[in-house]
């Protein structure tokens, strides 16, 4: 794959290692810098270390110790202008029951194609 100009930094939070690996490769192949975490605790640590660089949180809705909307709310306390895109394989997600559903967050449903993911990220980041 041809290297591309950097498009921004994405904090990817996905507890399924295989999904995380595939999504990371897709994003890196499209010029994004990816900080990947398998849980909310690792995501918080990465955000503490890289908050000024992170342009977007791409998080699964369902995580082992919390959920994506709660994680996003916490990370937005560190970076209020953080853009958020949730991924979910569930038809009815916990996003619908969260206060974040009324703010600047978006959703992409699994499974998705690489092109659909990249297009959705571009939409959210602009």
C-alpha positions in Angstrom: 0.0 0.0 0.0 1.2 3.5 -0.9 2.0 5.8 2.1 -0.2 8.8 2.2 -0.1 12.2 3.9 -1.2 12.1 7.5 -4.9 12.7 7.9 -5.0 13.1 11.7 -4.8 11.0 14.8 -7.5 8.5 15.8 -7.8 6.9 19.2 -9.2 3.4 18.4 -10.9 1.5 21.3 -12.0 -2.0 20.5 -11.8 -5.0 22.8 -11.8 -7.6 20.0 -8.1 -7.9 19.1 -8.8 -9.1 15.5 -11.2 -6.3 14.8 -8.8 -3.8 16.4 -6.0 -5.0 14.2 -8.0 -4.9 11.0 -9.4 -1.4 11.7 -5.9 -0.1 12.6 -4.5 -1.4 9.3 -7.3 0.2 7.3 -6.8 3.5 9.0 -3.0 3.5 8.8 -3.3 2.6 5.1 -5.4 5.7 4.6 -2.8 8.0 6.3 -4.2 8.2 9.8 -2.0 7.9 12.9 -3.7 5.3 15.1 -3.4 4.9 18.9 -5.1 1.6 19.7 -6.5 0.4 23.0 -8.3 -2.7 24.0 -10.1 -1.2 27.0 -11.2 2.1 28.5 -8.3 2.2 30.9 -5.7 1.9 28.2 -7.7 4.5 26.1 -7.7 6.9 29.1 -3.9 6.4 29.5 -3.3 7.1 25.8 -5.5 10.2 25.9 -3.6 11.5 29.0 -0.4 11.1 27.0 -1.6 12.4 23.6 -4.7 14.5 24.2 -3.6 17.5 22.0 -2.8 15.1 19.1 -6.1 13.1 19.1 -8.6 14.3 16.5 -11.2 11.5 16.8 -12.3 8.8 19.2 -13.4 5.7 17.3 -14.8 3.4 19.9 -16.9 0.2 20.1 -20.1 0.9 22.0 -19.8 -2.1 24.2 -16.5 -2.5 26.2 -15.6 -4.8 29.0 -15.6 -2.4 32.0 -17.7 0.4 30.6 -19.4 1.5 27.4 -18.3 3.8 24.6 -20.6 6.7 25.5 -19.3 6.7 29.1 -15.7 6.6 27.8 -16.4 9.4 25.4 -17.9 11.5 28.1 -14.8 11.0 30.3 -12.4 11.7 27.4 -14.3 14.8 26.5 -13.6 16.1 30.0 -9.9 16.0 28.9 -10.6 17.3 25.4 -14.0 19.0 25.1 -13.8 19.3 21.3 -13.0 15.6 20.7 -15.0 14.2 17.8 -16.5 10.8 18.4 -17.5 7.9 16.1 -19.0 4.8 17.6 -18.9 1.3 16.1 -21.6 -1.3 17.0 -22.6 -4.7 15.9 -25.9 -4.3 17.8 -29.1 -3.1 16.2 -30.2 -1.2 19.4 -27.1 0.2 21.1 -26.6 1.8 24.4 -25.9 5.0 22.5 -29.7 5.5 22.2 -29.9 5.7 26.0 -27.0 8.1 26.5 -26.9 11.8 26.8 -24.2 11.7 24.2 -26.9 10.8 21.6 -27.8 14.5 21.7 -24.3 15.8 21.2 -21.6 15.5 18.5 -21.3 11.8 18.0 -21.9 9.5 15.1 -22.3 5.8 14.5 -21.2 3.1 12.1 -22.6 -0.3 12.2 -20.5 -3.5 12.1 -19.7 -5.1 9.8 -18.6 -2.2 7.6 -16.4 -2.0 4.5 -13.0 -0.3 4.7 -14.3 2.4 2.3 -17.5 3.0 4.4 -15.3 3.4 7.5 -13.0 5.9 6.0 -15.8 7.8 4.4 -17.7 8.0 7.8 -14.5 9.1 9.6 -13.9 11.9 7.0 -17.5 13.0 7.4 -17.2 13.2 11.2 -13.8 14.9 11.1 -14.9 17.7 8.8 
